[in-house]
Amino acid sequence: MVINGISSSLGTSGISSPFPTMGTKATGTSSTTEGFTQIFGDAIGKVKDLQNQSDAAIGKLATGESKGLHEVMIAMEKSSISFQFLTQVRNKALDAYHEIMRMQV
């Protein structure tokens, strides 16, 4: 059974640049960071879209274009729940980051 050292499996490119720019090609552990960045960015975009849909539904209800109050309330709740979920994901990621920073090396 062979046990590889930490330095041989992680590399140093991911440590010096934890968030690579979108134009650079990621290698090693940076690809996971880029994947997380992409996933988190997509989640933010989806939450923004739901908030825009909610705002549009409220506007239509206020102007009389829409008569369905229940549809507006559903859109508002979807927006609220998705924002709360994204906030909790961000909080957990920050907690994990702070925990890693507190580790003794």
TACORSUL-V30647 format. One record per pair of residues at least 24 apart in sequence whose C-alpha atoms are under 8 Angstrom apart, sorted by the first residue. I is the first residue (numbers start at 1). J is the second residue. Records with the same first field share a line. If there is no record, write none. Layout:
I = J  J
This chain:
43 = 86
44 = 86
47 = 79  82  83  86
50 = 75  78  79  82
51 = 76  79
54 = 79
